Amino acid sequence: MRVTVVGLGYVGLVTAAGLAEAGHEVVGLEADPARISALGAGRMPFHEPGLGQLVERHVASGQFLITDAPDKASLGAQAVVVAVGTHDGNDGWQTATMRAALGQILPHIPDDGVLVIRSTVPVDFVRELPELVRSLRVRHGRGPIPILTNPEFTREGTAVADFLAPSRVVIGIVDDPSGRGERVVRRLYAGIPAPILVMTAADAALAKIGSNLFLATKISFANELALLCETHGASVEQVVSAIGLDPRIGSAFLRPGVGFGGSCLPHQVTSVVREAEAVGLGLPLLEAVDTVNDRQRVLFVDRIEERLDGLDGARVALLGLSFKPGTDDVRAAPALEIARLLIERGAEVVGYDPMERARQQAVEAVPGLRTVDDAYRAVTDADAIGLVTEWPEFGDLDWSRVATLVRRAVVVDGRNALQPEVLAAEGFHYTGFGRLAVERSLATIVEPRPAAAGPLDGHAVTGAPAPA
Ligand code: UGA
């Protein structure tokens, strides 16, 4: 089938490459010329495991074409899938990009084509769609086309696998009187084994947002459970291992720590609460999910401060800047807020992330943050190490070497990703979330060591020095 994908960002590029992999002829319509030439040269605009190979293969075979011309892009298209951004950058929605994209593409979609909205959109916007599409089509002398939504449930870091083997495919009907649109979307997924659910567009929008709200709720629940475990001397891992075996609950998304980040969970919790407030609807559970999540960042910084007896003049190494492993995305990443708080309280913060783009963007977002290109450099002369993103390489660090590099052997683990016993054996004072019982049994005394001269001399360093 011939498919056009409008917008080659996180969602669109995965959708386009995934549909090409599923055997469709795909044309990607992208407005940014720099992105088009980068993709043509085999450079991905962001890190997503497996995506580069897929794009390269299908571009080389001609199954995936990329253009900035809406007329060429939609020539002969049976389905036009729109996947442009809908976040306003301030925890709210914006539909201006979507409206502009529709304005560009709708005049060119053949009368036997189908419009599919893949972006996450607010429910109110879904209601406006039929009239918006109809008026744009009429203005250009075009006939009516079916309108459907097809929300995505892919996770950054595993998006390709999630696209090719989804837990479900949801089709939302906006306007499809003959059922032709539904048949076309079903054919899009013909080669992909997954249950297909067809529902109203409002149901589909809430199924998408509701999934994320529930995941966020689970994480905030785990964060409160961890505090409860600390109060009662219990171990959160043990508790979750038992809770999670109940098939009604499951063990996923119950890892406590610095809380959830990224472009989806924080945005959707905040925007839903805000919209509900605006219409006088109270959502105290979701408000609490947000409050707990914000508090986790503060708790993490408090824990570092307590271990060091104050942050003024202390050097803190932050390991991990992206919002989770497997991505270089720092949107609403806990590390950014944590770095800001640490700097505000007088600390000097040196960050490290395996992804260069994450390091660059973190430095741009947080005044005073410096980054280095190696974990061992980051920890050199640190008074405390804060693990924020559980990249596997942090678990594999040579902790006996780290112990010789730091000024004070303090580790606060914001993801419960490290093994307290391993760190204690190297003389570290370890703090996690909900692991107090283990920590107490391993407690060591933290003695400051004098700083080695010029710890970062000769190493790649980005960013401004922290304010004095
Ligand atoms: C999320 C959803 O998981 C996807 O299903 C959805 O398609 C996507 O949003 C979207 O709306 O586009 P993503 O933002 O990629 O995916 O990230 P998640 O894997 O959900 O992780 C979100 C945050 O929660 C991360 O910061 C992660 O570290 C944190 N997290 C996750 C925890 O703090 N604890 C956990 O137990 C699990």
Residues whose N, C-alpha, C, O or C-beta is under 5 A from the ligand:
A	BS01	UGA	E152 F153 T154 R155 E156 I219 F253 L254 R255 G259 F260 G261 G262 S263 C264 L265 F323 K324
